[in-house]
Amino acid sequence: MLTDKQKEKLNEFRDVFIEYPIITTVFNDFDRLRLGKGLAGEKPCMLLNGDTGTGKTALLKQYKERHLPQFINGVTNHPVLVSRIPSNPTLESTLAELLKDLGQVGSTERKLRVNGTRLTTSLIKCLKTCGTELIIIDEFQELIEHNQGKNRREIANRLKYINDEAGVSIVLVGMPWAEK
């Protein structure tokens, strides 16, 4: 049986994040995508994939913690939006999840009342208002696993549209088969 002090030490150990050179490279790539927001032209996107247990989610958590939302001039600024593809994703549930992660209260209920076009318009407006510089979407393989053809293309096309209209780079993170 562990003492309270031992449990505390064990929890501290679990939370240790070691930034290996490859992680520094990924963070630098994220920074280049994020800081290129103000430049003209298309905003590049990125796919980051790896097998289960390789540290993708820990990496995202650490990057997000380095770029936390800040309240500036009456608006919550979200330089980095980290979200995830919901289980059994549809266009509406994916957009609602992004809005929810931006802090838009009621966005999960909103998807039941509005279509994908209106959710997209709301999301683009929020991204601009919140000063979002980078969108990172985790568990992107869920899109491949649970959708076929039309739904998958619809979500992919909408993400590309958001990338273009909001001028925000998007990083897709998932298992190796997310490359599809």
N, C-alpha and C positions, 0 to 999 in steps of 0.2 A: 504494500500500500504506500502510495506516495504522500509525502507531507505537502502542505499548502505551498511551502517555499519551493519544493521540487516541482510541483505542478506549474508554478509560475515560471520557473527556469525552463521547463519543457515547452511551455507556450511561447516564451521569448525565442527559443531555438527554432520552433516551427515557423515563426514570422521572419526569420532572417532571410534577406534577399541578397544573393551574391551576384554582382553584375560582371559576368564573364565577358570577354571581348566580343563575342557574337551578339550578346544582348546590347552592348554599347553600340554596335553597328546598327542593330534594329532601331534602337532609340534615335540614333542619328538620322536614319532613314525617315522615321516618323517626323522628326523635327524639320527635315527638308520639305516634306509634304505639307506640314502645318505652316511653316514660315513662308512657303511659296504662295500662300493664299492671295496676297496682295498683288501678285504679278499677273500680267495679262496672259491670255492663252488658256488652253485646256488645263484642267487640274488633274495631274496623274493620280492613278489609283495603285493599290498594291495588294497582293495576296500573300499572306503569311500562313504556312501550314506546317503541321507536324503531328506525329502520333500522340495518342493519349499519354499523359504523364510527362510530356517534354517541357512543360512550363509555360505554355502559351497564355493561359489565364493569369498566372502569377505575373508574367511580364506585362500584360495589359493593366492589371491592378496597380502595379508599381508605376507605370507610365502615367496612368490617370491620377495617382496620388501626387505626382510631380506637377500636375497641371489642373489643380482643383478649381471648381467654379468660384468666382469672386463677384461680390455685389458692388457694381460700379455705376454711379449716376442713376440709381433707381432700377437698374436692370441686372439680373444675374447673368454674368458673362461665363459661358461654357466654352473655353478654348478647345477642349478635347471632349467629345461625346463618345463614351463607350457604351455600347448597347449589345444586344444579342438577337439572333433570329429566334422568334418564339417557336415553341413546339407546334407542329402541324401548321406551318406558316401560310398565310394568305397575304395578298398585297395590303389589305386593310390592317391586319394584325401586325404586320411588320412595320408599317408607318406609325401605327398607334404606339408600338413599343418604343420607337425612336422619339416620338413626342413625349411619352411618359418619362423616358430617361433624360429628357431636356427639362423636366420639372413641370410639364403641362398637366395639371391636375385634371382628372376626368377623361384623359385621352383614351383609355381603354374602353370606356363607355361610349365615347364619341364615335368610335369605329362602327358601332351598331346603327348610328343615325346618319352617317355621311358616307359618301363613296370615296374611292381611292384618289380621285382628282382633287377633291376638297381637302382631304388629309394631306396630300402632297403640297398643295398651296400653303396650308397652315404650317407644315414642317419647314418649307423653304423660308417662309416669313420668320419663323422662330429661330432658325439657324442664323439668319442675317441679324436679327435683333440681339441674339445671344452672343454674337461674335465668334461663332464656332469656326475653328480653323481646321479641324480634322474629325472625321467620323470613323470610329473603329467598331466593326460589327463582328462579334464573336459567335462561334458555333455555326458558321455559315454553311457547313455541310448539311444542316437540317433542311436547307432549301432543296438540296439535291435528293435527300432521303425521302422527303414527304411530298414532293411536288413533281409533276410530270409536265413536259412540254409547255403548254400555254401559261400556267401559273408561274412557272419558273422564269419564263421569258418576260412575263409581265412585271415581276418583281425586279429582275435584272435591268430591264429597260427603264423602270421608274427610278432605280438607284442611279443609273447613268444620267437621267434627266435632272435629278437632284444635284448630282455632281456638277453638271453644266450650269444650272440655274442659280444654285446657291454659291457656286465657285468654291466648293469645299472638296478636298481630296477624301477618298474613302479607302479604308483598309479592311479587307475581308480576311477573317481569321477562322481556320478550321482544320479539319482532318485532311490528309493528303488527297482524298477524292473530291474535295471542294474545288480542285482545279477544273473540274468539268464546267 
